[in-house]
Amino acid sequence: MSSEFLFHIKETMWTRRYAKRTIDSYLYWIKAYIIFIGKIHPKDCHDKEVEQFLSYLSNTLNLAPKSQALALNSVNYLYKHILTNPLSMELRFNKSRITPKLPTVLTTSEVKILFSLLNTKNLLLCQLMYGSGLRLMEAVRLRVQDINFDYHCIQVWNGKGGKHRTVTLAAELSTVLKEQIERVRSYYQLDMQNSAYSGVYLPFALARKYPNAAKEFNWHYLFPSYRLSTDPDINRVRRHHLNESVIQKAIKAASTKSNINKNITCHTLRHSFATHLLQAGADIRTVQEQLGHSDIRTTQIYTHVIERGANGVASPLSTLI
């Protein structure tokens, strides 16, 4: 990192045990803010410049509300924890009001077609995203011990917003999941013979609480990377989880082959999970819990594809035809 100031922010966040993705996101927006103010030091600016920056993101860049909120959180962290000069609680800026897009949802037939075109190495992970409503990163970060075969459920730890939840597991996946665990075991046994191997990555709090867990089998990733790598932050050899880009590319390739005229991404499988549960008569509160939504209004967006129309309201025209 060329900027000593940005490097200092990174080091500070790292010592406070922020997640790597959070650090990267915050640094991206702090850098964008510094460029916006003409590369003068942020200590010489405050509320006025931050308000102008946030309004610029909305007015000129037409940024989505979530992205603008992330930018605000990043700059707020800068002033509160780095410069120790907190921003005002009453910032005045033009908030983004972009109407969120309705989610793309596949029919059950389209899901079958998509799955039939996936490589067998990637199929199971995609089946979990659809069958359990997992986000892509939640799926690739699963560990062996997160699968509960007795109660057919999956423990999701530190999902979006740092929340934990329990989701359903299709019993039909039990056999292939056990086969996958045996593949993980073969990697594990091989790695444990490597004197340079430092064990699987664990968040700081877990590593401190369970000092031997990094080399215990159950803590290893359910979908491990095909090769060992060196942890760049502490220079230790580990086997990380499968890179999410592998699944993204697989879904894109299968989507292209399928000729399904929809913009299909990994998240489409999660959207389809929620919509199909509602179509099958599941209570919306149950679906909310499965998805890990804090606000039920987020879950209600999936009612748009239910056969009987928005929010389950039947059209009066249906009685005439």
PESUL-V436196 format. One line per field, one symbol per residue. phi: phi as a letter, one per 20 degrees, with the letter a starting at -180 (. if undefined). psi: psi as a letter, one per 40 degrees, with the letter a starting at -180 (. if undefined). A space follows every 10 residues. Layout:
BEGIN
phi=???
psi=???
END
This chain:
BEGIN
phi=.feffffffg fffffemffg ffffffffff ffffffenme fgfecbggff fffffffefe elffgfffff fffffffgfe deelcgfffc fdbfefcfff fffeceffff fffgffdefg fdfgffffff fcmefgffff efdgffedff dlbceddlfg mmedbdcfcf gfegffffff ffffffffff ffeefefdnf fcggfffffc fefgdegfef ffcfffbfbd ffecldebde fgfffffgff ffffffffmf ebeecgffff gfgffffffe nffffffgff emffdfffff ffffdfgeog lmeffffffe d
psi=hdhddddddd dddddefiid dddddddddd ddddddeffi hdeeibdddd dddddddddd efiidddddd dddddddddd ddefgiiief hhihihfhhi iiihhiiddd dddddeeiid dedddddddd defiiddddd eiideehhdd efihhhhfah eeiiihiihh deeddddddd dddddddddd deehdeheii hhiddddddg deddehddei idgiieiiih hddefihihi ihhddddddd ddddddddfh gighideddd ddddddddde eihddddddd efhdhdddde deedehdeah fehhhdddee .
END
